[in-house]
Amino acid sequence: MKRILISALISGLVLFAFSYLILFVSIKFFPTMLEEYYNPVFWPGSERALLFYFHPFVLSLALAWFWNRVKSIFKGNTVLKGLEFGLVYGLIATLPAMWICFSALNVTLGIVITWLVYGVTQAIIAGLIFARMNP
């Protein structure tokens, strides 16, 4: 249990830093696409805005638990295990979530594709951390 919690905390910190980095990279390279976020639908109000910053930790805790349950099915070295874990998560969770977002929300395909890539990348990063810390 301790191994799961420690790897989840470290993964949460790394994913938090990654999300902060991606924010600045996106502003620099995709300013036009980011204008879409000025839509009021993306602002939950000040009372819930802080919850957004807990996302990497909630995701990491859920993925750490999932990793602990399924890690025995992944074969190969640490990198391959982490990569496969992230891709599996992307296929079974992120892709269907993005499908429903695109079909139900007024967002562009470009935004949804970036969310998909971002979500899969987060899962791969977490998978690499889990494969290293909790083999």
N, C-alpha and C positions, 0 to 999 in steps of 0.2 A: 504494500500500500504506500509506504514511504517513497519507494522508487517511482511510482506512478505520479504522486503529488509533486515531487521534486522535478521530474521531467516535464510535467505540465506547467509548472511555474516558470521554468527556464524557457520552454517553448513559448509561453505567453509573453515573456519579456522580449524574446527574439522577434516574435510576430508583431508585437507593438512597435518595435524599432523599425521593422520592415514596412509596416503600414505608414509610418511617418516618412520614411525614405520615399516610398512610392507616391505619397502625396506631393512632395517637391518635384520628383521626376515627372509626374503627370502635369503639374502646372507648367513646367518648363517645356515639355514636348507635345502636350495635347491641350493647349489652352482653349481652343474652340470647343472641344468635346466637354470640357469641364464647365462651360457656361450652362450646360444643361442642368447642373446641380443648383442653379439659382432658382429653380422651380420650388415653390413653397411645399410641395409634396416631400421634399428631402429635408425639411426642417421640422422636427417633432415638437419643438417648443423647448424653452430653457429647462423646464423641470425634468425632461427625459434625455436631454442632450448628453449628459455625462455617461449614460448607459452605453453609448456608442464606443467609448474608450475601453470598456470592459470586454468587448467582443473578442479580442485575441485570447484573453484568459478563459472565457467561457468555452470558446472553440478548442483551446488547448486541453482543457480538462476533459471535454467530451472525447476528443481524439486520443488522449492518453488512455482513457478507459477502453476505447475501441481497440487501440493498438494492443493493449494487454490481453484482450480477448482473442485477437486474430493473429498475433505475431508469429505463431508457429507455422502458419501456412505460407509465409513468405520465405523464399530460399535465395541464397546468394550472399554477396557481401553487404556491408552496411548501406552503401549507396544504392544498390539495387533494391534492397528491402524498403528503404525510405521512399525511393522513387515509385515503386510499385504500390506502396501503401497510399501515397498521395494520388496516384492515378485512379486507384480503385475507389477511394473516397470521392474523387471528382466525378467518376462515372455514376456512382450509386446515390450521391447526395447533391453535389453542386449542379450537375447538368440538369436533373429534373427541377431543381429549384429555379434555375435560370430560365428554363422552358416556361414555367408558370409565371415568372416575373414578366417575361416578354409578351406572353399571351394576355396577361391581366392588367399590366400597368402601361401607362403612356410613356415608354422609354424607347430609345432607339436601339437597333440591333448592335451598334457599336458599343454602347454602354453595357449591354448585357454580355457581349463577348469579353469586354475587359473585366467584368465581374467574374465571369467563368474562369478566365486565365488567372486572375488574382486569387480566387478561391482554391483552385488546384495548386497554385504555387504555394499558398499558405500550407496546404495539407502536405505537400512534398517536403517543405522545410520542417514542419512538425514531425513528419515521418523520419526524416534524417536524424533529428534530435532523439526521437524515441528509439530508433534502431541502434544508436550509439550508446544511449544511457540505460536502456532497458531491453537488452537483446533477447 
